[in-house]
Amino acid sequence: MSANHQSHTKRRLISSYFTTIISISLVLFMLGILGLILLNTQQISNHVKENIGFSIILKGEIKDVDINQIKKTLDAETYVKATHFIHPDSAAADLKRDLGEDFISFLGYNPLLPSIDVKLNADYANTDSLSIIEADLLNNPNIKEVIYQKDLVSLVNQNVKKISFYMLAFSGLLLFIATALINNTIRLSIYSKRFLIKTMQLVGARHSFIRRPFVLQGIGNGIVSAFIAISLIIVVLYYFQQQYPELIDFRNFELYGALFLIMIILGILISWISTNLAVRKYLRIQTGDLY
């Protein structure tokens, strides 16, 4: 009977240990994912902004040499990320495919003009910069007009600012929830050992002596959980780097190193504080209240 009881107790302790580790790991993993998003907010924002661009509509009688000159001038500008010349025939083929009709046969000629699509660097993806760029480009006699969606540019910039604010607020909330979850997990783990704590106290062990093994185990759990969470984060990073290489840069070792260090510190700190508080609670409680 005693052997069965010991075996059952051992299984419960092992189960409690793994439950604690998994719970803390998942919470730290969520915090790590949020940290990744926050650390890459600027890069994500730049990626979105750099998909904003404009089209330069050239005059129909423009010569190839003038087109090349305009394109070279644009490529040398600091606000330009990339340019792409679109020949009227290519534009007509694309439009024909989209419409599903041969509009050239109907009209008898190709009404489309040559154009250059320009992608902007993120710092210039705003209405003020675009207005200045547009005015400068229209001084060129070979450029007929500059087309871009002003409302879309304003909307993107406004949404980027809003998302950044909401992410910071959500980070604070998630950190609070994560701390509460880890605290509850550790308290449940300590609860299963409350009789052991009280027994040690009754035989005269000092509070610091009783707390020490629990605190050390809590810190160990925090470290193990942090490394498990970091391993999961690395897997996620690798996946997204394969899917979106422009968003994830593995060369930024300092950034990711700082994130992983923060995760380890959080795992240790929250586990240490929660374990201390939980053990202290059962040291102060009366024996009759343990049941």
N, C-alpha and C positions, 0 to 999 in steps of 0.2 A: 504493500500500500504506500509505504514511504517512498519506495523507488519510483512508483508511478507518479506520485505527487511531485517529486523532484524533476522527473522527466517532463511533466506538464508545465512546471514552473520555468524550466529551461527553455521549452518551446515558446512560452509566452514572452520571455525576455528577448529571445532571438527575434520573434515576430515584432515586438515593440521596437527593437533596435532598427530593423529594416524599414518599418513603417515610418519611424522618425527620420531616417536618412532620406527615404524617397520623398517624403512630404517636404522636407527642407530643400532638397534638390530641386523639386518642381517649382517651389516658390522662388528660389534664387534664379532658376532658369527664366521664369517670367520677368523677373527684375532685369536679368541680363539682356533679354530680348528688347525690353523697353530701353535699356541703356544703349543698345546697338542703334535703335531707331533715333534716339536723341543725339548720339554721337555722329550719326550719318544724316541728320536733318538737313544740314547745309548742303551736303552732297546731293541728297534727294531733291532739295529745292533747286539747286543748280541744274540738275538733270531735267527737271520739269521746265524750268525757264529756258534752257537751251534748246528745247523743242519748239519754242516760240520763234517765229521768223517772219519774213516778209518777202514779197515777190516784186522784183523790178521788171516792169513791162517796158521793153525796148521798142523803138520805132521800127516800122517795117522795112524801111530802106537802109537800115544800118549795115555797115560792112563788117566782115569777119574780123578784120584787124581792130576795129573799134570795140567789138564785143570782147575780144581777148584783152584789150587794154582796160576796159571797165572791170572785167573779172580779175585781172592782176591787181588793179588798184584796190578792189574790195578785199581780196585775200590778204593784202598788206595792212588793212585797217585793224585796229585793236578790238573793235566791237564785233568783228566777224569771226565766227567759229568755223563755218564751212559755206561754200557756195556751189551751186549746181546749175549749169546752163541747160535750158530746155528749148530745143529747136521746135519751130512751129509744127513740123511733121510729127515729131514725137508727142507733142501736146495734142495734136489732132487724133493720133492713134489712141491715146489714153482716153480722150473724151468720147471717141467712137465706141470704145469698149465699155465705158461707163453708161453711155446712153443706149447702147444696143442698136444704134442706127448710124447709117453713113450720111452724116449731115453735109459732108463736102460734095457728094454727088447731088444732093438736093439743092445746095446753094450754088454749086458750080465753081467754088473757089474755097481756099482755106482762110477763114477770117482771123485765125489766131496769130498773135504776134510772138516774136522770140522773147524769152524772159529768163531771168536769173533768180533762182530761189536762194535766199540767204538765211542761214541759221546764226543766231546771235550768241555771243558770250553772255553768261548769266547776269553780269553787272549792268549790262545795257538793255536787258529785257524789261523795260518800263516805258510808259507812255512819253515821259519827258525826253528820254534819250532818243526814242524812235521819232519823235517830232523833229528833233534837231537833225537826225540822220536823214530823214525824209526831205527836209528843206535843202540840205547840202546836196543830196543826190539829184534833186530836180533842177539844179543849176546846170547839169550836164545836158546839152541839147539832144543827145541821142536817147535820153530816157524820157519815156512818155508819162509814166506814173509809177508810184510806189503804193503797193497794196498790202495792208495788214489789218488785223481785227483789233481795233482799239479797245473795244469792250472786253474781249478775251484777255488781252494783256493786263488790263486793270483787275479783272476778276482773278486771274492767276496770282498776281502779287498780293491781293487782299486775302485770298484763301491760304497762301503760304504763311502769312503773318498770323492768321487765326489758328491754323493747325499747330504752329509753333507754340502759341500760348496754351492751347488746349492740351498739348502733349506735356508741357511742364506741369500743368495742374493735375493731369492724370498721373504723372509720375509721383507726385506727392501723395496722392490718394492710394496708389498701388503700393508705395513703400509702407504706408500706414497699415494697409490690409495685410501685406506680406509679413510685417512684424507681428501683427496679431495672430496670423495663422501659425507662424513658427512658434510663437509663445504658447499657443494652445496645444500644439503638438508636443512640445517639451513638457508642459504641465501634465498632460495625460501620461506621458512616459514616466514622470516622477511620481505621479499618483499611484502607479502600479507598484512602486517601491516605498510607499509611505510607511508601511509597518517596519521595514528594514531601517528606515531613518529613525523612527521612534524607538526601536529596540536599541540602536546604537546610542541614542540620547539617554535612554534609561540606564544603560550600563556605565554611564559617566563620560562618554566621548565628548570632546569639545565641539562646538558648532563649526569651527573652522576645519576641524579634522573630518567631520561628517560631510561638509560641503565639498571638500577638495576632490574626492573621486568623481562626484557627480559633475562638478564644474569642468574637470579635465575631460571627462567623457563628452560633455556638451560641446566643449571646444573642438574635440576630435571629430565629433559628428558634424560640426559646422564646417570644418576643413574638408572632410570627405565629401560632404554634400556640395560644397563649393566646387570641388574638382569634377564631380559628376556633372554639375550644371555647366561648367566651363567646357567639358567635353561635348555636351549637347549643343552648346553655342557654336563651337568650332564646326560641328557637322552642319548646322544651319548656315553658318558663314560660307562654308565650302559649297553648299547647294546653291545659295544665292549668287555666289561669285561665278558659278558655272552658268547660271541663268541670266544674270544681269551684271556682267563684268564691269560696266561703267559705274555701278553703284558701290561695289565692294572692292576695296584696294588692300590686298594682303601686305603690301609694303609698309603700311602705316602701323608698324609694330608698337610704337609708343602709345597710340590711341587704344588699341586692343589690349595691350599690356596693362594700361591704367584701368580699363574696364574689368579685366580679370582680377586684378589686385583688389579693386573695390568690392567685387563679389566675395572674395575670400575674407576680406575684413568684415563685411556685413555678416557673412555666415558665422564668423567667430564671435563678433560683438553681440549679435542678437541671441545666439545660443548661450553665450556666457551670462548675459543679463537675465534671460528667461530662466535659465537653470538656477541661478542664484536666488531669484525671486520665488521660484517654485519650491526649492528646498527650504528656504527660510520660512515659507508658509507652514510647512509640515513640522518644522522645528518648534514653531510657536503654538501649534494647535494642541488641544487637550486630547489625551488618549481616547476618551469616549467619543470624540468627534471624528475619529478616523473611520468609523464604521458607517 
